[in-house]
Amino acid sequence: MSTAKGNGDGCRLYLITPELFEPAPFADRLARALDAGDVAAVQLRLKNMDDDAWRRAIDALRPVTHARNVAFLLNDRADLVVPTGSDGVHVGQTDMAAREARRLIGPDLTLGVTCHDSRDLAMQAGEDSADYVAFGAFFPSSTKDVVHRADPSILTWWSELMELPCCAIGGITAENCGPLVTAGADFLAVVGAIWNHPDGEAAGVRAMNAAIAAASQG
């Protein structure tokens, strides 16, 4: 996952998995999604699963992403990143501390940190060696209860001040993502817009990439 600004990529799509799925069939869905257009990264997020379930899911999905040069990140499970050959971890404010996650994954793999709508948390994440910060939720979400609502202006503030990339998350769709792109988001993290798309995940990726391109062109 390239987290360097100024690499010419502009805003890119960041896929998050559903929290419950069967690994083998979902691997086929993931392949279709990644083959449909540009995706920077895939984050594996599982709900209330033991280590064996995590490893089965990683073994099914990681080869799909790596075959397409797409970064594969784990949600919260920094302890599994290195043993499973994953590319990094994303941690929330109530999960593992960012500094501990960095210790576990080492200096070279990707660390993302949820910062909600807080400028202070984002600055702290930068100090804790995060590779990107995530702001949100920007819209109501079907996958998580929205406690923190962020305004697109925080993306502009961050992108004008810092070199560290920022990711927008929370209820993002092809229909509403435009203001986030123009505000300065480097990545758009999406769940339902892809996996719940009425015409399938490939159509979801194509729609998101088309919306990003349209917004980027003004």
LINHUBEL-V542800 format. One record per backbone hydrogen bond with DSSP energy under -0.5 kcal/mol. NH is the residue of the N-H (numbers start at 1). CO is the residue of the C=O. If there is no record, write none. Layout:
NH	CO
NH	CO
This chain:
3	1
7	4
12	186
14	188
15	41
16	190
17	43
23	21
26	22
27	23
28	24
29	25
30	26
31	27
32	28
33	29
34	30
35	31
36	32
36	33
37	34
40	13
41	13
42	71
43	15
44	42
44	73
45	43
46	44
47	19
48	46
54	50
55	51
56	52
57	53
58	54
59	55
60	56
61	57
62	58
65	61
66	62
67	63
68	65
69	66
70	65
71	40
73	42
73	71
74	88
75	44
76	74
76	90
77	75
78	76
80	77
81	77
81	78
82	78
84	80
85	81
85	82
86	81
87	72
88	72
89	110
90	74
91	112
95	92
101	97
102	98
103	99
104	100
105	101
106	102
110	87
112	89
113	132
114	91
115	134
118	115
119	117
122	118
123	119
124	120
125	121
126	122
127	123
128	124
129	126
130	125
131	111
132	111
133	165
134	113
135	167
136	116
137	169
138	169
139	170
147	145
149	147
150	137
150	148
154	151
155	152
156	152
157	153
158	154
159	155
160	156
161	157
162	158
165	3
165	131
167	133
168	187
169	135
170	189
177	173
180	177
181	177
182	178
183	179
184	180
184	181
185	180
186	166
187	166
188	12
189	168
189	187
190	14
190	188
194	191
195	191
196	192
197	194
200	197
204	200
205	201
206	202
207	203
208	204
209	205
210	206
211	207
212	208
213	209
214	210
215	211
216	212
217	213
218	215
